[in-house]
Amino acid sequence: MVDISIDFGGTNIKIGLVHFGCVKAKTIIPAFADKGLIPRLSDVEKAIHQLLIDSGLMPCDCTGIGIALPGIIDPAAKTVLSINGKYADAVGFSFQEWANRIFSLDAVVENDARSALLGEIGYGAARGESNAVLIIFGTGIGTAAMINGQIVRGRHGQAGILGGHLVANVHGNRCTCGNVGCMEAQSSHWALPQLVKRHPQFLDSSLSNEIGIDYRSVIEALKAVDQVALEILEELLLYWSAGIINLIHAYDPEVVILSGGLMKSADVLLPQIVDRVHALAWTPWGKVRFVVAEDPDTSVLLGLSYLVQLSKT
Amino acid sequence: MVDISIDFGGTNIKIGLVHFGCVKAKTIIPAFADKGLIPRLSDVEKAIHQLLIDSGLMPCDCTGIGIALPGIIDPAAKTVLSINGKYADAVGFSFQEWANRIFSLDAVVENDARSALLGEIGYGAARGESNAVLIIFGTGIGTAAMINGQIVRGRHGQAGILGGHLVANVHGNRCTCGNVGCMEAQSSHWALPQLVKRHPQFLDSSLSNEIGIDYRSVIEALKAVDQVALEILEELLLYWSAGIINLIHAYDPEVVILSGGLMKSADVLLPQIVDRVHALAWTPWGKVRFVVAEDPDTSVLLGLSYLVQLSKT
C-alpha cells in the first residue's frame, strides 16, 4: 500500500507517494506560508490528485495521509497547537476532517522534524538507532530527539522539537517565536538575509548583488573567496555547532542526524561542524557519530509514511 | 529507619541523617574539592560517626548511604564517570566498597541535581509533580529533568543534568568543561569573580573591597545601589532566565524548581526571573509555575534519602 505524505515547509510544500520507505513519486509546490494554510489546500488537493493519476492510483489505494508542519502538534487531536511565523491559520484546523472529506482517508499529523527523525531511523541514514537527535535546516531550524527508542515528546508535545529555539546568544536577535537569541534567529535560512546585510562590509561583497540571499549564495560566494561570506559562514558554523552541542548535552544521543536543504552542501560544511562539536561537547563515553540524510528533501515524507503505517497496526 | 546522605558540593560537603523526608541532623565540612575526594573521606567518616553519636544511633540503625556529586554518574556501578573541575579522583572510585568497609552499609550514588529534583518531588516544594525541571545554583549550576514521571537520564546518564552546560553565548567564556559560553561559565558562582573583575568600572565599585566575591556580595552591593553590582546582576539575570528558558524548551515541564544557596535571595531574584521567563518562553499551553526549595540547603540530602529508600524496596 501507498501513503500520501505532505510536508508543509516554510518555503515549499512537498508532497510524496511513499511505499515501504521509498518515495515513489513526489511534487513540490510553493508554500506562501505567510498567507496561511487554508488558501493553499486546493492546490495541495490538485497536486495529490495529479500524483495519483500519474501513478495510476486512486485515493482508495492509499493507507492514509501523513501531514507535517513546523509547529507544536497535538497528534491525538490531529491539530496544530502553535506555529510561529507561518501557516498561522493552521492552529486548530481539523486535518482529519479535511483528509476524510477530500480523500476518504485518515490523517496522521506530526511536527516536521519529529517526522524526519522517524523517517531517518525507520528507513534512512540512521536505521535502527535508539538514541539520536535530528536537526533539519529548512526555512527555520527544526529538531527532534529519541532516547532509548522513545521519541521525546514531553507533557505538551514540545520536548525535543524546540532545539532551534534554545538561546545560543543572550545578546542576540529577536526571534519570530518572541524569544531573544534563539539559534534559529542567529543562523537559520530566514534569518540569513538580515545577518548578511548587517555586515559592515556588505556593500563590498558579491552578496550585495544577490536578489535573494540564502545559504546557497553564501556558499557560492565562499568559493569565490568573498571575505564577507567567509565571516558569515564562520558565524553560522559557530551557531550550528553550538546548537548541536546543546542537543547533545540535552538528550545524550549516540548519533546526530543532519537533514534539510543545507545538507546539499554537506561536503563543505560537515567536516567543520563535526570537528567543532567533537572538540567542545562533553561526552566522556566517546564521540557522537554524525550522519547526513541520504536525501535531505525526503526525510519528512518518509517519517510520515512510517507514522501512517504505525497508525494502522 | 534513618539514611545517611552526603552531598559532595563544590564548596562544602553537606552530611545529613534523614528520616522519612525530614533532615534529623546535619553537618557541613569544607570541600577543598580541587584537592580531590579521597583526601576528604576520613573527615567525612568522622563527621558521620559524630552525627550518629549525637543522635544516639549506630551505623546498623541506618538503611544505607546516599552519595551525590556534581558529575556524570553510573548509578548501577555506583561510580562517577566524569566530573569537571573538582573531585577529579572520584572518577571510578567504588563508593559501594567504601560504604561497606566503613559502615557495613550499601551505597546509592547519583548526580547532585538529579537527587535534588527527586528530593523536591518526593518530599519538598514540588511534591507530586510529574513534569519538572530543577536548577540548583551551587558553586556550579546543576540541572535535572523529569518527563511524565520519569527522570530523564539518556543513553549514558548525561541527559537532563548538563543544563548548566548548554551554550548561552557562542561568543562567551571558556567553561571548565571545555566548551565555550556555557550558562555556567557566564553566570555561576565560580565564574562570578572573573565576571565582576572584568567590569570596566570594577575599581569604582564597593565590590573591589571584597576579599571573596560571591552572589551574596553582589546582592549586598545592590542594596547600596552600586552601579557595577546592578549591571552584573542584570547580566546574571539574563543568563539565568535564558538557562531556564532552555530547560523549558528542551523538556516541556509544568514546573521549574529553583534551589541552591542563591535561593536564599529568592525574594529579590525570583520575581525578576519569573517575569523574564514568562515573557520569552514559548509555552502556548500556559505558563510554567515556579517553586523554590523550602530549604535550598537540603534538596540533595532529601533526594538521596528517597533513592536509598527506593533501593531497598
Chai-1 contact restraints between the chains, C-beta under 6 A:
chainA,res_idxA,chainB,res_idxB,connection_type,confidence,min_distance_angstrom,max_distance_angstrom,comment,restraint_id
A,L81,B,P284,contact,1.0,0.0,6.0,A-B,restraint_1
A,S82,B,P284,contact,1.0,0.0,6.0,A-B,restraint_2
A,N131,B,R155,contact,1.0,0.0,6.0,A-B,restraint_3
A,I147,B,G154,contact,1.0,0.0,6.0,A-B,restraint_4
A,G154,B,I147,contact,1.0,0.0,6.0,A-B,restraint_5
A,G154,B,D252,contact,1.0,0.0,6.0,A-B,restraint_6
A,R155,B,N131,contact,1.0,0.0,6.0,A-B,restraint_7
A,R155,B,D252,contact,1.0,0.0,6.0,A-B,restraint_8
A,R155,B,E254,contact,1.0,0.0,6.0,A-B,restraint_9
A,H156,B,D252,contact,1.0,0.0,6.0,A-B,restraint_10
A,H156,B,W285,contact,1.0,0.0,6.0,A-B,restraint_11
A,Q158,B,D252,contact,1.0,0.0,6.0,A-B,restraint_12
A,A159,B,Y251,contact,1.0,0.0,6.0,A-B,restraint_13
A,A159,B,D252,contact,1.0,0.0,6.0,A-B,restraint_14
A,L162,B,H249,contact,1.0,0.0,6.0,A-B,restraint_15
A,H165,B,H249,contact,1.0,0.0,6.0,A-B,restraint_16
A,H165,B,W282,contact,1.0,0.0,6.0,A-B,restraint_17
A,L166,B,N246,contact,1.0,0.0,6.0,A-B,restraint_18
A,L166,B,H249,contact,1.0,0.0,6.0,A-B,restraint_19
A,V167,B,A168,contact,1.0,0.0,6.0,A-B,restraint_20
A,V167,B,A242,contact,1.0,0.0,6.0,A-B,restraint_21
A,V167,B,N246,contact,1.0,0.0,6.0,A-B,restraint_22
A,A168,B,V167,contact,1.0,0.0,6.0,A-B,restraint_23
A,A168,B,V170,contact,1.0,0.0,6.0,A-B,restraint_24
A,N169,B,N169,contact,1.0,0.0,6.0,A-B,restraint_25
A,N169,B,V170,contact,1.0,0.0,6.0,A-B,restraint_26
A,V170,B,A168,contact,1.0,0.0,6.0,A-B,restraint_27
A,V170,B,N169,contact,1.0,0.0,6.0,A-B,restraint_28
A,V170,B,L238,contact,1.0,0.0,6.0,A-B,restraint_29
A,V170,B,Y239,contact,1.0,0.0,6.0,A-B,restraint_30
A,V170,B,A242,contact,1.0,0.0,6.0,A-B,restraint_31
A,C177,B,W282,contact,1.0,0.0,6.0,A-B,restraint_32
A,N179,B,L280,contact,1.0,0.0,6.0,A-B,restraint_33
A,L238,B,V170,contact,1.0,0.0,6.0,A-B,restraint_34
A,Y239,B,V170,contact,1.0,0.0,6.0,A-B,restraint_35
A,A242,B,V167,contact,1.0,0.0,6.0,A-B,restraint_36
A,A242,B,V170,contact,1.0,0.0,6.0,A-B,restraint_37
A,N246,B,L166,contact,1.0,0.0,6.0,A-B,restraint_38
A,N246,B,V167,contact,1.0,0.0,6.0,A-B,restraint_39
A,H249,B,L162,contact,1.0,0.0,6.0,A-B,restraint_40
A,H249,B,H165,contact,1.0,0.0,6.0,A-B,restraint_41
A,H249,B,L166,contact,1.0,0.0,6.0,A-B,restraint_42
A,A250,B,A250,contact,1.0,0.0,6.0,A-B,restraint_43
A,Y251,B,A159,contact,1.0,0.0,6.0,A-B,restraint_44
A,D252,B,G154,contact,1.0,0.0,6.0,A-B,restraint_45
A,D252,B,R155,contact,1.0,0.0,6.0,A-B,restraint_46
A,D252,B,H156,contact,1.0,0.0,6.0,A-B,restraint_47
A,D252,B,Q158,contact,1.0,0.0,6.0,A-B,restraint_48
A,D252,B,A159,contact,1.0,0.0,6.0,A-B,restraint_49
A,E254,B,R155,contact,1.0,0.0,6.0,A-B,restraint_50
A,L280,B,N179,contact,1.0,0.0,6.0,A-B,restraint_51
A,W282,B,H165,contact,1.0,0.0,6.0,A-B,restraint_52
A,W282,B,C177,contact,1.0,0.0,6.0,A-B,restraint_53
A,P284,B,L81,contact,1.0,0.0,6.0,A-B,restraint_54
A,P284,B,S82,contact,1.0,0.0,6.0,A-B,restraint_55
A,W285,B,H156,contact,1.0,0.0,6.0,A-B,restraint_56
